[in-house]
Amino acid sequence: MRGIVWLDREVEDKNPEGAGLPPIKISGDTSGFTYTNKQGHRSAIRISRIVSETLRLGLKDVRWFVMGDDDTVFITDNLVRVLRKYDHTQYYYIGSLSESHLQNIFFSYGMAYGGGGFAISYPLALALSKMQDRCIQRYPGLYGSDDRMQACMAELGVPLTKELGFHQYDVYGNLFGLLAAHPVVPLVTMHHLDVVEPIFPNVTRIQALQRLFIPVKLDSAGIIQQSICYDKSKSWTISVSWGFAVQIFRGVFSPREMEMPSRTFLNWYRRADYTAYAFNTRPVSRNPCQKPFVYYLSKVRFNATTNSTISEYVQHRTPHPHCKWKMANPSNLYKVEVHKKPDPHLWDRSPRRNCCRIMESKRKGTMVIDVGLCKEGEISEI
């Protein structure tokens, strides 16, 4: 895997050779192209040509060209897992949509959003490079680079192959609801992390990402994958988003509810409108007894003896409203310990959520959970 940073002009080079950082390239002159969109910026033309410019560098043994923005985070192992499903000798244009229904209406439901990242197979990139400049001239009124790319894909007759692990994250606020109920696909990218709140509380955005990448290094295939189980003795619902957070709810919530993201975020137009999303969501409960107790990842390690990871999640201390339900209260549960064997071949099988099981705990104030492949006949039920 090789990377290149494309810029519009020369900058002071603070990337000495041997530093392990991608080389810097300067995009070609695009002043000869017409740009007429009054809401956008003509840099979109430059950005849309980067795949073609990269191909013309003549790099050897290239199968895929993958593009993202300067605020796109890639889980590279999962990117490879997704791309190896496809025949790189054929024409493929792979990515995903916006979370915003309105954005998809304004731009396209058939477009890979650039911030979420997209991949183009080598033969398709070669075909694109031969016609892209002519194509771009036909669409001076388009807004961005990704809609120009999609317009050229349409002329080539190549549809978008959607992979839900590419995330544009056209939202504001807290990503918690989206990350805690990730679809059953590998996490490939995250975008707009400079716009939303840090994914872990009380730390900077960079510190939050550094924390997330600790479990990524141990089990990238399983990062933020959701498991749903129940503590029958206490009538609790538990949702594990491995490597990120654990939630404990009083009462029984069905898996059908739990796999829908809770609306901890606002849409791209800053409205709390549940019809504005291109996927199902559920409201944040107003019932004081149904507010979840949230435990964020604090540390994780690999146990070579048991060949498993042990991740610890600490309760996020926020005020909880008084609950009149006569059932066990999770407030005195300070820590959740999750045991999980790394599973690099998770996505080589048909997609299915992992199962979780409540284990016996010898420590007061600690819940122990085992996460792994579902056993024969095992399902998420109370």
N, C-alpha and C positions, 0 to 999 in steps of 0.2 A: 504494500500500500504506500503510495506516494502522495504528497500534498503540495499545493502551490497557492500562495496568496497573491491575488490579482488586485492591483491598485490603479487609480486613474492618473497618478503622477508620481514622480520620484520623491522619496523621503530619505531622511538620514538613515543609513543602514545600521541598525543596532542588532543585526543578526549575523555575527561572525561565523565563518565557515566552521563546521564541526560542532555547532551548538545544538544540533538536533532539531532545529526549527525549519519549517518549510521555506523554500526560496521565494523571493519576491519577484513578480513580473509586472510590467506595466502594460495595460491594455492599449490596443491600437486606437488611432484617431477615428472618432465617430462623427466629426463635425459635418460630414457630407450627408448624413442621414437626417430626414425631416422628423421633428417631434412637435406635435401640436396639442398635447393634452395639458390644459391649464392648471390642473390639480397636481400633476406629477412633476417629475424631474427627468431631464434627458439622460441622466446617468443610467437610466433603465436600459437604454440601447447598448451601452458599453457592457453592462452586466449580462445582458441576454446573449452576448457573443462570446462569453468566456469559455463555454464548452468547446466551441469551434476553435478558439485561439489555443486552448490547451491541446486539442488534437493535433494542431499544426506544429506543435513542438516536437513531434515525432518520437514520443516516448515508446519504449519497447514493451511488448507483452502486456498491453492494456486490454482489459476486458470490459471495464465499466468506467464511466465518468460520473462522479458524484459531486454535487454542488450544494453549498449552503451559504448562509449569510455570515457576517462577522459576529453575530450573536446567536449562532446555532451551535448546540452541543450535540456531539455524536457519541453514541455507544458503539464503538467501531466493531467489536466482536459480533454484536447483533446485526449491524449493517451487513457484515459478511454472511451471517446466517440467512438473512433475507435474500440477498442477491444470488446465493448459490442454489436457490430453488429454481432459478430461471436459466435458460439456455442463452449464454452471452453472445452466441453467434447469430441470434435472431434480433429483430427490432423490438426493443423494450424501453418504455418510458414509465418509470416507477416513482410513486410518491403518494401524497395524500392531500385531502381537502382542508379548508378552513373549518374551525369549530363553529364559525358564524354562518348561519343560514343566509343572512343578508349579503355577506361578503361573497358567498358562493353564487348568489343570484346576480350580484353586480359584475363579478368576474367570470367564473365558470365552475360548474360542478364536474367538468372534465379536465381541470387544470391541477397540476402539482404545484402547491404553494411553495415559493422559493425559500422562505424562511424555515419551513419544515424540512427542507432538503429534498432533493430528487436525484434519481440515477438514470443514466442513459447508456444503453449498451454500445459497444464500440462501432458495430456496423451502422447503427442508427446515428451516432455522432458523425460518422463519416458522410452519410447521406445528408445530414443537416448542414455540415460545413460547405457542401457544394451548392446549396440553395438558400442559405439563411440570409445573406445580405440582400438578395432579391426579395425574399419574403418580408424582411423587416421594412423595406420601403413601401410595402403595400398596407402597413398598419401604423401610420404615423399618429393616430389618435388614441392608441392604447395607453394605459397608465404605466404599467410596470414592465419588469423583465420577464416575470413568469407568465404573464398573459401573452407576451410576444412569443415566448418559447412554445406555448400551447397552440398559438395560431400556426406556427410552422409545423408542429406535430400534426395538426389537422390537415395541412396541405400535403404532408407525407402520408396521411391516412393512418396514423398510429394513435390508438386511444391510450388514455391513462390506465395503467395497471395500479390499482389502489392497494397500498399497504398501510394499515392503520397504526403502525408503530412510528410513522413519521408525524411529528406534531408541530403544527404551525402555532398553536396556542394564541389565537386571536381573542384573548380575554384580558380582563383586568382583575386585580385583587389577589385572592389566595388560590393557588393551584391544588390545594389539598384534596378537594373532591374529585378532581380528575386523576390525580396520582394514586389515590387510595382505592380507586375502582378502575384500574387500567384494563382495557380490553385484553382478551386472551391472545395476545401477540407479543413478540419481543419489543421492548422499548428501543427505538432506533435513534430518534432525535428529540430535542426540546428546543423551542424557540421563544423569543421575547422574555427571556429570564431577566432582562434588564428593565422590564416593564412591570412584571408581576412582583409580588412580595417574595422574599427569600423562601425557599421550599422548606427550610427548617427555621423555627422561631429563634429570636434573640441572637442571631448571627448575621454576618454579611452574606450577600449573594455568593461571593467566591467561597467563603467558608462553608456555606451550605452545599455547594457542588463538590467541594473537597471531601466532605463527609459522605455524600452519596457515592462517590467513586471508591470508597473503601470496600463496601460490599460488592460493587461492580467488579473489582479486581478478583474477588473470591468466587463469584457466581454470576457472571454477566447475563446468562440466559434467564436467570430467575429474578432479576432486579425489578422491584415494585410489582411483581405478580401477586394477584389477590388470591387468598384462600379464605373460605367461610366455614365456620364451625360453631358449635353451641356448647355451653356449659349447662347441661341438663339439670344439675343439682341446684343451680342458682337462677335458671331461666335467663341466661345472658346470651346475646349474640356476639360473636367475635369475628372481626375481619382483620386479616393479616395482609399487609402490603409489604412483602419481604424486602428488607433493606431500607425501608422508609418509615412505616408507622404501623401501629396496631390500634384498633378501635374496639372498645367494649361498650355494648348497648344493654341497658336493662330491657327485658322483654325479648320476644321472638320476632325477628325480621326475616322474611323469606329471602333466599338467594336471588330471586328475581328483583327484589328491591335493592339488595346490597350491591349487586353488580351495576346498578345505575349510579353515576356520579352525583353526589349532593352538590347543590348550587352554592358553593363557597366563593364563587367568582361572579363577575359581571361580564356581559357580552361586550364585543368590541365597540359598541355604540353607547357603552356605560349605562345600560338599562337593565333592570332586574326583570327581564321578559323571558319566560321559559320557552316561548315559541321561537326565540331567536337563534336556537342552536340546531345544528345539523345532526343531532343524536338525542337519545332519551336522557333526561335528568330527573332528579327528585328534589323536592324542597328540603331545606334545612328545617328539621322539626321544631315546632314552637312549643311542643309539650315539654315541660321542664324535666320529666322523667325519661325522656327519650334523647336528651342531649348526650352524645357519646363521650366517654372518657378516652382521651387520645394519648397514646404513648409513642414518642418519637425515638428513632434510632439514636443510641448514644455511643455504642461501640459494637464491634464484631470481630471475631477471630476464627481461625481454622484450627480444629482439633485433629491432628494427624492420626491419633490413636483410633478415633471413631470415624475418621474420614468425613467429618461433618463440620458445618459452620455453626457457631453459637453467637447469635446476635441478641443484644440487650436493648430494650426500649423503655424509656423512663417517662412517667406520667407528666404531661404538660399541665402545670398548675395554673388553672384558670377558675374563676368563681363558677360554681354550679348552683343553679336555682334549687330551692327546696322541693323535694319530691315526696309526695304522700303515698306512693306505692309501698305496700308492705312486702318488699323483696330485698334480697341482698344488695348492698351498696358497694360499687367498685372503688369508692374513694380511698379506701385503705389499702388498695392494691397499688403499690408504688412502682413496680417493675414487671415487665414481661420478658421472659427468656425464650427465644425461638431456636429450635434445633432443626437443621436442614442440611441434607447432603447436596453438594454441588451436582448439577445435572446438565453438563454441556450438551447433551443430546436431547434436551427437552423439546426443541422445535423440530427434531427429525421425526417425531411422532405426530399423530393427529392432534389438533389443539384441544386441550382440556385443562381446566383449573386444577392445581394441586389441591389435595385435601389437607386439613389440619385437624389435630387431635389434642385435647386437653390432657396433660400428663400430671402425675402426682408431683407435688412440690413439697420439699422438706423445709423450705424457707418461708417464714411468715412475710406476707406482703409481696410475694413473688408468684406469678403464674408461669408455668412452663408449658410450652406448646411444641408439638412436633409437626413439621410440614414436609410433605413429600408426595410421591405418586399415590393416587387413590388405589386402594386395595380392591380386590374382586368384591363387588356388591356394595362398596362404600360410596355413600352420597352425602350431601349436606342436608341433614334433616335433624330435627329435635328428637 
